[in-house]
Amino acid sequence: MKAKKDAGLSLKKCQLFSEGFVLDKLSLFNSKFQKDIIDIKFKVKVLNEEIENGMYFHRLAFDASSMSANSCVISQNMEDIYKRVMDMTKRMVDKIDAVLES
């Protein structure tokens, strides 16, 4: 599904699994799987940081003090972040698929 031009996108942080699960249960799996899970966990953390950046620029877009002079820059930053989040999400899903297939 493709978003309509000038339509807003929703950014929401994601949680793969709880910290306790990783620490308690990861040792039950082989070392390759452990490495893959840690890699995915790191990618989720980086993705969430990028989403936080998007949320920051979203808030700026509606801040009256920054609307006039910086609106073009803010819009471009938001568009760039959306593109990075989509790319990061696709790569993360591909990694998860590869782990599940192995």
Contacts in CASP RR format, 6 or more apart in sequence:
PFRMAT RR
TARGET T0000
AUTHOR 0000-0000-0000
METHOD contacts of the structure
MODEL  1
MKAKKDAGLSLKKCQLFSEGFVLDKLSLFNSKFQKDIIDIKFKVKVLNEE
IENGMYFHRLAFDASSMSANSCVISQNMEDIYKRVMDMTKRMVDKIDAVL
ES
3 9 0 8 1.000
9 82 0 8 1.000
11 51 0 8 1.000
11 54 0 8 1.000
11 55 0 8 1.000
11 58 0 8 1.000
11 81 0 8 1.000
11 82 0 8 1.000
11 85 0 8 1.000
12 51 0 8 1.000
13 48 0 8 1.000
13 51 0 8 1.000
13 52 0 8 1.000
14 44 0 8 1.000
14 47 0 8 1.000
14 48 0 8 1.000
15 44 0 8 1.000
16 40 0 8 1.000
16 41 0 8 1.000
16 44 0 8 1.000
17 41 0 8 1.000
22 37 0 8 1.000
22 38 0 8 1.000
22 41 0 8 1.000
26 34 0 8 1.000
26 37 0 8 1.000
26 38 0 8 1.000
27 34 0 8 1.000
29 37 0 8 1.000
32 102 0 8 1.000
33 99 0 8 1.000
33 102 0 8 1.000
36 95 0 8 1.000
36 98 0 8 1.000
36 99 0 8 1.000
36 102 0 8 1.000
37 99 0 8 1.000
39 95 0 8 1.000
40 92 0 8 1.000
40 95 0 8 1.000
40 96 0 8 1.000
40 99 0 8 1.000
43 88 0 8 1.000
43 91 0 8 1.000
43 92 0 8 1.000
43 95 0 8 1.000
44 92 0 8 1.000
46 88 0 8 1.000
47 85 0 8 1.000
47 88 0 8 1.000
47 89 0 8 1.000
47 92 0 8 1.000
50 81 0 8 1.000
50 84 0 8 1.000
50 85 0 8 1.000
50 88 0 8 1.000
51 85 0 8 1.000
53 81 0 8 1.000
54 77 0 8 1.000
54 78 0 8 1.000
54 81 0 8 1.000
54 82 0 8 1.000
54 85 0 8 1.000
57 74 0 8 1.000
57 77 0 8 1.000
57 78 0 8 1.000
57 81 0 8 1.000
58 78 0 8 1.000
60 66 0 8 1.000
60 70 0 8 1.000
60 74 0 8 1.000
61 67 0 8 1.000
61 71 0 8 1.000
61 74 0 8 1.000
61 75 0 8 1.000
61 78 0 8 1.000
66 74 0 8 1.000
END
